[in-house]
């Protein structure tokens, strides 16, 4: 192997309002041709800033390159320092010799152009070939990334594709000019485990075929184990550990690396408190397999007493109209939820798992009447919500809450955190005056491990994990009997995910609420749930106790979900 990229002693500072912060400090990274180098760390560790600096994609100002060099070896063997290269040189290299796959394909693709046009545009720009040849090559690229029906996908817009399909389009675009170096910035973070597995395999196959160098950025050491040759661990802008992937997994030396390996739910049994980064940094734990004190449930709460269900769903259908005849009669329907029946008992946590598009979020929202069902009944405390008049439904809403996947879009950016949490308290008249309302909000903030001074801050001033805690506090403001968690930890760093799962377990014991926990990650669902329901194509295909279903799945679909979990995180 020959050297492809050499980052030497890179330091990047950000200056805002006269205050300078060190984003990257004295970072050195080497990438060889035909090698996959993973850079791992939590949000804010500096890994994406390092990657963006290679293609000069950081805004300057506020970004300031205080020192360092980034040497790239071109196809002809000529070395160029990318930090000193002209804008014209960088434009020729971007997308041509060095390509990048971003974390969120929906925001990376232009919504007003077809997918085919966007890939073809990159080919025409760099390869100077005709439109007909570029179109032919685009369809071939779509075939190489295993997109179904490439000619059809060519004419589709981004919003018409699934998350996994959009990410494949981004990979096709990145591969369109046969780059020497491919940078993958969290390319599988919010994808289902099955889609994630195919995307990881696709990247590895393309890398081997083209003998590319790859920088793979992730917060998840389990995912990295599937693809990388070498791992670099970053913490607070610095490299704290690096080495061959096998050796680093077997013998991690830095407390932060040990923490990232240990905090995955797959390594822990239900009821066991998940370790977090601070446990290792503060010296409370020293080894990956050290155990924190197990927080055992009281004996009387360990088994859910099944008398009358709190929630009883019977033959529920949610169909969306598809094709229509000439005079508007529906001829086809998308059966998002099709003839689903189940029950949830008081004090129970039921996991609902399945891939994107299986209908699990639609099912959760239809239970709360955020989506009106087509048919069936939803009995909550004996009342059929599907037939309840608006006044009754409004009064029952305080007993039923939902925690959404994306906390940022769930919070009004113009309202302070205190106002957001206090709004439901005010609407339902649970506080006599503003002073009492503020006291309740501050109490809730402290329960989710935030501080009273956060009351007057806005959502953009918080990290993703903190915003999720705010949304949890708002959901619990009315002391609901029933809570739906809809992918509420899927987009979080593994260490932040551990904190939120610990918090949910603590609050469940204190507030005694019943919950449905929706996720595409079976290892998380196994950890948090008493029972698991597996959903596929609008139907429940398997139900059982969490541990039994995880260890002994009966349906082929569940077996495939479990087989797709990265082996680096399986206990």
C-alpha positions, 0 to 999 in steps of 0.5 A: 500500500502507498500513502494517499493522505497525510494529515499532520499536526492539524489545529482548527479553532473557531472564533465567535464573538471574540471567543476562540474554541479549539475544535481540533488539536494537533491531529495527525492521520495517515490513510493508505490506498486500499485502507479503511480508516475509521475516526470514532467519537461522540458529537463535538469530538472533532471528527467531522471538522477534521473530515470537512477540512480535507475538502476545505468545506469549513466556513472561514471565518469562523473556522481558523486553521492555526497550524498543520498540513494536509497532504494528498497524493494525486493519481500521477504521484504528485503531492499537494497540500490541500490547505494551501491549494487554490480554489480552482485546484480544490474544485477539481479535486472535490467530487473527482479525486476525493468524494464525500458521503454525508450523514443526512442524504435528504439534506444533501440531495436537491429536492427540486432535481431528480436523483438521476440529474444530480448524479449525471451533473457531477459526471458531466462536470468532471468527465466532460462527456455527453449527456447521453453517455452521462445518463448511461453511466448514471444508470450503471452506477445505480445498478452497482449500488443495488438500487431497485429498477435504476431507470425508474429511480433515475427519474424520481425525486429524493422525497420519493425514496426511502432513507436507504435508497437516498443513501445509495444515490449519494454513494453512486454520486460519490463513486461517479468519478472513481475517487482515490479517497472516499470520506463517509461522514456517519453514512448509516447513523439513522438507518435500519440495521438491515439497511445499515448492513447492506450499505456497509457491505456496499462501501467495503465492496466498492472500496476493494474493487477500486482500491480506494482509501476510505475515511469512515466517521462514526460514533459507534464502535460496533459499526466500525468493527464491520468495515475498518482496518484501523481505528482512530478515537477522538475525544474533545478535539484530540486523538486519544487512541489508535490502532488496528481494529482487532487489537483496539477492541480486545485491548482498549487502553484509554478510558474513553475508548472503554466507555464507547465499547461498554455503553451499548445496551446489547452488552447489558441485561434488562434492569442493569444500569448502562455505564456512561462516559463519565463513569470511565473518565472519572475512574468509577470503572476501569474495564470494558466489562466492569459492571455498575451496581445493578438497579434491581426492580422491587420484587412486586414490580418485576412481574407485570400483573395482567388483569385488565389491559390499560390499552387494547387495540383490536383489528386496527387498520390505517390505509392511505389512498393510492390510485383513483379511478376517473371519478375519484373512486379509490382503487389502491391503498397503502396498508400502513397498518393492517388488521393489528391487534394487541394489548398493553398492561399497566406498568408494562413496557412493550417494544415495537420493532421493525424497519422503516416503512413497516408501519410502526410509527403510523401505529403509534400515532394512530393510537394517540389519534394523531392519525385517524384509523381507517377501521378497528378499535383502540380501548384506553381505560375502557374508552374507544379512542377511535370513536370518542368525541373531540371533547372527551379525546381532548380531556384524555390527551393529558394521560397519553403522551409521545416522545418523537425521534427528532427533539429539535423539530419537536420544540418550537425554536422561538419558545424557551425551554421553560415555556415549552415544558410549561405550556401543557401545564398551563393548557390543562390548568395544573398550576394555580399561577405562573410562579407555581408553573415555573416551580413545576418546570424547574422540578421537571428539569432537575428530574431529567438532569438539567439545571434551573438556569436552563429555564430561559434558554432556547432549543438551539443552545442545547445538544441533541441529548439535552434536547431529548431530555427536554422533550421527555420532561415536557411529556411527563409534565402532565404525569401521563399514564401512557407514553409512546417513545417513537425512535427517541434514541435512534439518532443519539451517540451511543453514550448519550443514548445510554444516558437517555435509556437510564433516565427513562428507566429511572422516570418509569419507576418514579412516575409509574407510566406504561409505555410503547417503545418504538425502534428499529434497533432490537438490541435497544428494544430488548434492553428496555422492554418487557415484551416485544412485537415485531412489525413488517409490512403493516402487520405484527409478525411475532410477539414474545417476552423480550429475552425469549424473542431476542434469543430464540426468534421464530419468524425469518424476518426477526431472525434477519433483523437480529443477524443484521446487528453489527457483531462488534456490539453483540454480547 
